[in-house]
Amino acid sequence: MKKTCVNYKLLFLDILDKKYPEKKESCRNILKKQELSILDIIDLNRIIFGCIDQERSRFDQNHRSYNESSVFQILDYQKKHKLNNSELARHFKLSRHTVRKWKNRYQI
C-alpha cells in the first residue's frame, strides 16, 4: 500500500481562497514557511476556524495522530515554555497519560 502525504499548505490555501479570504492576511506568516510543522497546522486551524463546540472538539481529538517529529516538537514546546505535563496536555488538548507515555517512550 502506498503512503501519501497531505500537502497542508495547499489545503489551507485552498480553504482560505474559497471560504475565508478575509483571514488570508492573518495566516500569511505561517504559510510563507517552506514546510508546516504540526504546531503550524494547529495554529492555522485555530485562526481559520476559531473555537469549535465541545462535541466537535471531542470528535476531532479522537482522530488526531502524531508522528515522531510532531511528538518531539510538542515536547520541545514544553521545555521552551517550562510547562508541566498537565499544562502541556491542556494546551494541546491531550491527555496527561499521552504526554507521560511519550516522555517514557522517547526517554525525555
C-alpha positions as CSV (number, residue, x, y, z in Angstrom):
1,M,0.0,0.0,0.0
2,K,1.4,3.4,-1.0
3,K,1.5,6.0,1.8
4,T,0.6,9.5,0.8
5,C,1.4,12.8,2.5
6,V,-1.1,15.6,2.8
7,N,0.1,18.9,1.4
8,Y,-1.4,21.0,4.3
9,K,0.0,24.3,2.8
10,L,-2.0,23.8,-0.4
11,L,-5.0,22.6,1.5
12,F,-5.1,25.7,3.8
13,L,-4.5,28.0,0.8
14,D,-7.5,26.5,-1.0
15,I,-9.7,26.9,2.1
16,L,-8.6,30.5,2.5
17,D,-9.2,31.3,-1.2
18,K,-12.6,29.7,-1.4
19,K,-14.2,30.2,2.0
20,Y,-12.2,32.6,4.2
21,P,-10.3,35.2,2.0
22,E,-10.6,37.8,4.8
23,K,-8.4,35.6,7.1
24,K,-5.6,35.1,4.5
25,E,-3.6,38.0,5.8
26,S,-3.5,36.7,9.4
27,C,-2.2,33.4,8.1
28,R,0.4,34.8,5.7
29,N,3.4,34.4,8.1
30,I,2.7,30.8,8.7
31,L,2.0,29.9,5.1
32,K,5.3,31.6,4.0
33,K,7.2,28.7,5.6
34,Q,8.7,26.0,3.3
35,E,7.2,23.2,5.4
36,L,4.5,23.3,8.0
37,S,5.0,21.7,11.4
38,I,2.2,20.2,13.4
39,L,2.2,23.3,15.6
40,D,1.8,25.5,12.5
41,I,-1.1,23.3,11.4
42,I,-2.8,23.6,14.8
43,D,-2.3,27.4,14.7
44,L,-3.7,27.7,11.2
45,N,-6.7,25.6,12.1
46,R,-7.4,27.8,15.2
47,I,-7.0,31.0,13.2
48,I,-9.2,29.9,10.3
49,F,-12.0,28.0,12.1
50,G,-11.8,29.6,15.5
51,C,-13.3,27.9,18.5
52,I,-15.4,24.9,17.9
53,D,-18.1,23.3,20.0
54,Q,-17.3,20.7,22.6
55,E,-18.8,17.8,20.6
56,R,-16.8,18.6,17.5
57,S,-13.7,19.1,19.6
58,R,-14.0,15.7,21.1
59,F,-14.6,14.1,17.7
60,D,-11.5,15.8,16.2
61,Q,-9.4,14.8,19.2
62,N,-10.2,11.2,18.7
63,H,-9.0,11.3,15.2
64,R,-5.7,13.1,15.6
65,S,-2.4,11.2,15.2
66,Y,1.1,12.4,15.8
67,N,4.3,11.2,14.1
68,E,7.6,11.1,15.9
69,S,8.7,14.6,14.8
70,S,5.4,16.1,15.9
71,V,5.8,14.5,19.3
72,F,9.4,15.9,19.6
73,Q,8.1,19.4,18.6
74,I,5.4,19.2,21.3
75,L,7.9,18.1,23.9
76,D,10.3,20.8,22.9
77,Y,7.4,23.3,23.3
78,Q,7.0,22.0,26.8
79,K,10.7,22.6,27.6
80,K,10.8,26.0,25.9
81,H,7.8,27.3,27.8
82,K,8.6,25.5,31.0
83,L,5.2,23.7,31.3
84,N,4.5,20.7,33.4
85,N,2.7,17.6,31.8
86,S,-0.8,18.9,32.8
87,E,-0.3,22.3,31.3
88,L,1.1,20.9,28.1
89,A,-1.8,18.4,27.9
90,R,-4.3,21.2,28.3
91,H,-2.6,23.4,25.8
92,F,-2.6,20.8,23.1
93,K,-5.8,19.1,24.2
94,L,-4.0,15.8,25.0
95,S,-4.3,13.5,28.0
96,R,-1.7,13.7,30.7
97,H,-1.2,9.9,30.2
98,T,-0.3,10.5,26.5
99,V,2.3,13.1,27.5
100,R,3.8,10.8,30.1
101,K,3.8,7.9,27.6
102,W,5.6,10.0,25.0
103,K,8.2,11.1,27.5
104,N,8.8,7.5,28.7
105,R,9.0,6.1,25.1
106,Y,11.5,8.8,23.9
107,Q,13.2,8.9,27.3
108,I,12.9,12.6,27.7
